[in-house]
Amino acid sequence: MYENINQDLFQFIKESPTAWHAAESAARRLREAGYTELHESEVWELKAPGKYFVRRGGSSLIALRLPGPHFKGFMIMAGHGDSPCFKIKNLDTVPTVEVYTRLNTERYGGMILSSWMDRPLSAAGRLVLRQDGRIVTKLVDVGRDLLLIPNLAIHMNRAANDGKSYDLNIDMQPLFGDRDAAGSLRSIVAEAAGVRGEDILDTDLFMYPRMPGTEWGAAREFISAPKLDDLQCVFAGLTGFLRARDGDSCGVLCIFDNEEVGSMTKQGAGSGFLKDVLLRVGSALGRSAEERRRGMASTLLVSMDNAHALHPNHPEYADRRDRPEMNKGVVIKYNAVQRYATDAVSAALFMEVCRRAGVPTQRYTNRADLQGGTTLGAIIASHMAVDTVDVGLAQLAMHSAFETAGARDTAYMAAAAEEFFSSSFRRDPDGMSI
């Protein structure tokens, strides 16, 4: 069933140079599968069973598969569509340096800076336009090699291999063209979007790497591509969601923006987006406040975000025992101070799902003296009290412009997601079942 899944993953990544494009790529697949788009500004008239999705800010999406009208809880999977990159501050170029024209950029998220140098980059995002007396938005992808951040030659920096710190305001500004290129970015972006340059009021444009995904290794056991964190999980979750059998719980797939900068935005996991959607679903189906609260008690959340694989050159950074390997299945992530929201109960529930799906699992914990990042799971669980497990797929070079993971693991996550969305979670005074 999942024979060509990595090629499909690479196509999804190609279609998703920004979080807005990732949401649109997911929306297109949902429409093709019979899902109807809802809008937050309109009245929701829902039918159960039914298939729906809603977007916020254009870059976050929540899809819903409603079973019969008497479902008791929700089966939720959440990932993020954004990745560390550089934001283009505006359409104006910085003053030319001798014979060159550069763009003015700033960092979005925590990337490995050196990985962005000496490779072809392009620009994509959304435009805000004036059209027919209204203000509208439109996605744009220049879609060609447009930019490059050049390294300084070893002859001019003999200490380049002895450790290098980068000045974001100097070293990481991209080369756009020669002196004649000044002022041409607006027309290039307008042409790519099929609009007039004078109609562009403002932009949210980001740089992205142009290299296509690839399978490699002695037995083609590895994959490398941009944005595997977190589009590998997002794509696998979406694939499993669309292929799942009908269950007794409401299936919910979330793709959030702004995880890489803390999630505290109107469309991030730290917002009320998910809670708002679930409350509106209950109201539209005529469920009482008591029924809605009981439904939350029988809800399971799986937060998907990739995990660190054992590094071939630096195994010393891994925990003594919990050191995930690529191609060995889905990783369950634990942290004593709850940067990952997993506990013994939620882990056991997810392991049961994976057992039924024939998917192997493995554990990840940070080395005791190293601190990890906070995930969607911990953020959502802080304001929506549901059983939560943090999972991911093992990868190398997280936050590089070109990341590496296991060729078999995309299918493992998709199979786990399919079984998860085909299942139902129930909590009662005597225990739990899934």
C-alpha positions, 0 to 999 in steps of 0.5 A: 500500500505504501510502496511509492510513499517516499516519491509522494513525500518528495512531491508534497515537499516540492509543493510546500515551499512555505507553510501556506503552500503546505496547507494548500497542498493538504487542502487539495488532497482533502478536497479530492477525497471528498472533504468540504472546506469550512470558514471560520467567519461563516455558520457551520452546518455539519452532518455526521457522518461528514468530512470537513476541513478549516484553515486559519491564517491560510497556513494552519489547517484542521481536518475532521472526519465525523462518524455517527452523531453519537461519537464520544471523543476525538482521535487527534494527530498534530504536526507543523508545516513550517520549517526554519528559513530566512524571511525576506523583509520586503520587496526592496533590495539593499543598496548595491555592494560594488557590482552586486544586488542583495536582498534584506532578510532575517532568520525564522527559527533556529537553522544550521546556518552553514547548510544554507550557503552555496546552494540554489535558493528561491522565494515563495509565500503569499502576497496581499493585493488590492483587487476590485476594491478588496484586499485579498491574498494569493500564494506565490512561488517563484519556482526557479533558482533565484538566490544564493548565499556565497561562502567566503573563500578559504584563502580569505578566511584560513580559519573557516574550518576551525569553527565559524560564527556567522553575522546574520546581517552580513554573512547570510544576506543572499546574492540576488543579481548584479547592479542592474537587478536593483528594484526587480524583485517586485516584477519577478514576484508579480509575474510568478503570481500572475498579478500586477506589481502595483497591486501588491500591498505587502508580502510574506516571502521566505527563501527555500532550498531548491534541491529535490528529495532523493533516496540514497545509500548502499541499499537506498535505505536513506532519504534526504530532502528539505523540510523533513522536519516536519513535512515527513510527519505531516505527509504521513499523518495526512496519508494515514488519515485519508486511508483510515477506516471509519471509526467511532471517534471523530478523526482530527488532523492538525497542521499548525504554523509557527512551531519553529518560533514558539507557536504563540500566534493566532494560527499556532498550536498555542492559540485557541484554533484547535479548541475553537474548532472542537467546540464549534463541532459540538455546537453545530451537532447540538451537543450539550456542554456536558457531552462536550466535556465528556468527549474531551475525557475520551480524547487522545492526541498524538503530537508528530515531530521528528526525533534525533537519530543516533549520529554516525560521527557523534554517538556521544550526544545520544542517551546511553540507551534510548538512541533511535535508529533510522528505519527502525520505526516510530519514535516515542519521545519522553522528557521528565520536565514535560517538554514532551507530553508523553507519559506511561499511559499515553505511550502504552496507548500509542504502542498498542495502536502500533502493535495492531498496525505492525509498526515497530516503536523505539524510545527517545530521551535527551542525554541527561545533561542536554535540553530538548525543545518543546513540542506541539504536544506539550503546548496543546496539552497546557490548555486542553487537558487530553491524554497526549503522546509525542512521537516522531521519525528518527532523522539526522541534521535536524534544522539543516537545509537538507535533512536525512531520514530512513527510507522505511520510516515514512511508511511506518508513520503512515501505517500507524496513523491509519490504524490510529484514525481507524481506532477509538479511545474510551476512558471510564472509571475502570480504565481505558480502551483503544 
